C-alpha cells in the first residue's frame, strides 16, 4: 500500500488515496499482510545478499514468506533473486 499511496498523498489528493486503499483492501484477488518479524528478517537477508533497497527487500521477503508463486515487477534488477521466480512485465511486452 505504501508504494501506491505516495503520489496521491504527495499531490494532496486524499480522495484518490482513499479509492486506492479501498481497491487494495477489498479486492478478492489481492491480499495485504502485516510486516512480521519473519518478513523483516528475510528482508534483511535479501538486502545483505543482493544490496536491494529496503522497500524492494521487504516486498520480496513478503512474497517469499507468504509462499507466493511469483513476484511481478518492472524492476529488472530484481531478477537476480534466486529465492522466488521474478517476472518482469517488460519481458512479456510485444516488440514495438
N, C-alpha and C positions, 0 to 999 in steps of 0.2 A: 504494500500500500504506500509505503514511503516514496518510492520512485514515481508513482502515478500522481500523487498529490502535490508534489513540489511546484510544478509550473502553475497550476490554477491558484495555489495559495500565494505564490510569488506575485502573481498578477492581481491578487485581491479578489479572485473570482470564487467566492465561497460556495456559490450555488453549483458551479461545475464540480468543485471538490466534493460536495455532498453527493452529487449524482454519481461520481466515480466510486465513492465509498459504498453507495447503495448497490451498484453493479457488482463490485468485488465481494461484498459481504452477503449478497442474496442469490448469487448465481449458483445453480446446481452443478455447473461444470467446473467451478473453481473452488479451491479450498485455501483458507488462510489459517495460519497457525502461529502460536507464540514462539518466540526465540527461547528455547530451553538451554539448560547447561550443556546438554549433549550437542546441540547445534552450535553453540558458542565454541566449544572445544574442537569440534570438527572444523569450524570456520578458521580457527587459529592454526590448525594443522595445514589446511589448504593454503592459507595466506603465507605460512612459513615455507611450504613446499614450492609454491608457484609464484609467489610475490604479487598475487592479485590484490586489488584494493579491498578494503573491508566489506563494502556492500556486496561486491561480487562473491566474495568468500562466504558471506552469510547466506546468500541466495543459493549458491552451490551446495553448501553444507545442509541447508534445509531440504533441498531436493534429495540429497543422499540419505540423510537420516530418516526422512519420511518415505524412503524407498520408491521414489519416482522412477519411471522407466527412462525418461529423457529430460534433458534440460534445454529449453528453447531460448535462443538469444540472437542478437545481432552482432555480438562481440566475438570476432574470430579468434582473439587471443585465448578465450576460454576453452577452445578446442583441445588445448594441451592437457586438460583434465583427464585423468585416467579412471577416476572413481565412478563416473557416470557418463553415459552417452550424451554428448553435447551436439545439438542440432543448430546450425547457423542458417537462419532464414535465407540469407543471400545465396547459399549453395543450392537452393531449390527454385530460384527465380529463373524464368526463361531468359536466354541471352537476348539482349536488345539489338 
